[in-house]
Amino acid sequence: MSIQKLFLGLLLTVTYTGLAQSNTKEVLFTINEKPYFTDEFSRVYKKNLDLVKDESQKDLNQYLDLFIGYKLKVSKAYKLGLQDSPQYQNELKSYRTQLSKNYFNDTKITQELVEEGYNRLQKEIRASHILILADENASPEDTLKAYKKIQDISKKALAGEDFSSLASQYSEDPSAKDNKGDLGFFTAFRMVYAFENAAYNTQKGSVSKIIRTRFGYHILKVNDVRDNRGEVTVAHIMILNPKPEDADQDKAKNTIDDIYSKIQQGEKFEDLAKQFSEDKSSSSKGGVLNKFASGQLSSEAFENAAFSLTKPDEISKPISSQFGWHIIKLIQKHPIKTIDEMKNELETKIGKDDRSKKIVASLNEKLRKKYTSKKDTKQFALLSKLVTNDFYESKWTLPENLKDYTAPFLTIATKKIDGKTFLEFIDKQQKSGLTTKPISKLVDALYDKFLDEQLKAYYDDNLETEFVEFANVMEEYRDGLLLFDLMEKEIWEKAKTDTVGLQKFYNDHKMEHLWKNRVEATILSSTKMDMIKKALALLKKKTEPQKIKEKLNVDTIINVMANTGVFEEGSDALPKATKYEVGISDIFKEGEYYFVLKVDKLLPAGVKTLEECKGKIINDYQQYLEKGWVDDLKQEFTVKINKDVFEKVKKQLNP
């Protein structure tokens, strides 16, 4: 998610006016004489009452100040003319298009498709298919030829001939020569809708009826059906693959094998993950990852290994992925989500799928009933005669005197559409490969398509008028988008580029950004006292950690592990009993482990440099600038609050 979308999402949570409308409203305050009303303020406050965690923001006096501050920023954006930016206009248009999609939906049909898709997602099907190619707009002769081919093959398959052999011999799917038509396992939304229907409506071991898709004619055989694997939560220890230039290319494999041996010897997975896992996003949590489903990770090998574990706490052998080496521990398996949890996801998939054609057909029917449309038959007849058989070869051209066809030939409610618009529509359809004959029938079909498009356009143009909630959300987004651009211009960019101001702010606040004590050290660990004693003796002889491991780890038994680096106080990898002094420590025990530390260098607690805490400093500086900026805006604009009205609002909201 981009910072812009994140910012606007948070903003709209705070400023969204909601669906309810009040019939009575009074002017709560004005900014340069522009009124802002009580109904909006009340809706905003009620909407966010349960969302705000800062109790001060629930105080109505405080909330009014925040609300006025927001409106001041928007006023400043308009004053600067940010609303005229092409980028702003394009973003606003894009958002409106996205938001309007919710109003082009048939709830009943969508719900039926959601339920169908969800039910199918419970299973994964393994099927093979045979394809005979036939373009959607192929001539009747070519279409019939393809159908006869698939019909003959279907008879052979139904008579019991080997399906894979038939696929190898006859299928026009290029992959059939290698896979004999086998598509592997798939579930709902992975294939075109017609093919999916056939797969889920054919019994295991059976051959389907002939199917028509945009690719041609198919038959399929269902080879197997299995339950959806759901989701899984695992922990892992990862050692990254070495870089190509590294001398020791076997280091990662050797390290993961050492760790696995330690686990086999009874050492705790979580402790080893904290000490050695190179996935820093999970190591501090004992290697635990967020739950995932099939296909959500970038490594199929990792997923398969994770799903193959069956009992909680079961641990895999080391497995390799494109990222490195892993040991995986099963935490929990989760069944497939409920239909309510998947509703939004399923609706999105439906919108991108052939299923959406059902919704489109329903909407077209609804709009034809909703709006009165009238076609001028004389004008339509005149326009129809202009379209010739050249259309079939994409050679038809618009008449040179196109401007003569601007008389209205179609009226939708109060909107009049001229013949020129219809002719231009027909011109664009030439590349769609339509073959309906004679040409008069083709023009009739194109008119039906044109009418549906114009009805949708009229409906879309009037969404703000017909749906108050749509108008409210658009207004809020319009202001929110402006505010984002304004904040970027006035605050965020300034905080990044104002080096003098940033340095001064750092100097004033640097004591808030401190390092804890750090050590540059080597940590040797073992579960055996005799082995850690030997490690200590070797360490005192200035033996390198790798050499110590080679001496003490015999055959497949891992007696000692080593970890070298810079560690800050409180780090999971650093024993709690660490003494912050240069030299070699005595042996000490924590939990099941014996430790020895060789501290080479002390890095004492102290102030972080600007570079070391720049991200946090910039963020704090932005907040500092914004607070002062709002105070400046109160001086730039004239704000008048109707105190009597505000007192009435307070009584209504806090009776």
BELLINPE-V707913 format. One record per helix or strand. SS is the DSSP state (helix for helix, strand for strand). FROM is the first residue (numbers start at 1). LEN is the number of residues. If there is no record, write none. Layout:
BEGIN
ss=<SS,SS>
from=<FROM,FROM>
len=<LEN,LEN>
END
This chain:
BEGIN
ss=<helix,strand,strand,helix,helix,helix,helix,helix,helix,strand,helix,helix,helix,strand,helix,strand,strand,strand,strand,helix,helix,helix,strand,strand,helix,strand,strand,strand,helix,helix,strand,helix,helix,helix,strand,strand,helix,helix,helix,helix,helix,strand,strand,helix,helix,strand,strand,strand,strand,strand,helix,strand,helix>
from=<3,27,34,38,55,60,82,86,107,123,140,163,176,182,193,207,211,216,231,251,269,280,288,292,300,315,319,324,339,356,373,377,389,402,408,415,419,439,463,468,499,514,518,529,545,561,583,588,593,606,611,639,643>
len=<13,5,4,11,4,20,3,18,15,11,19,8,4,5,8,1,3,12,10,14,8,4,1,2,9,1,2,11,13,15,3,9,5,4,5,4,14,23,4,30,14,2,9,12,8,8,2,3,11,2,26,3,11>
END
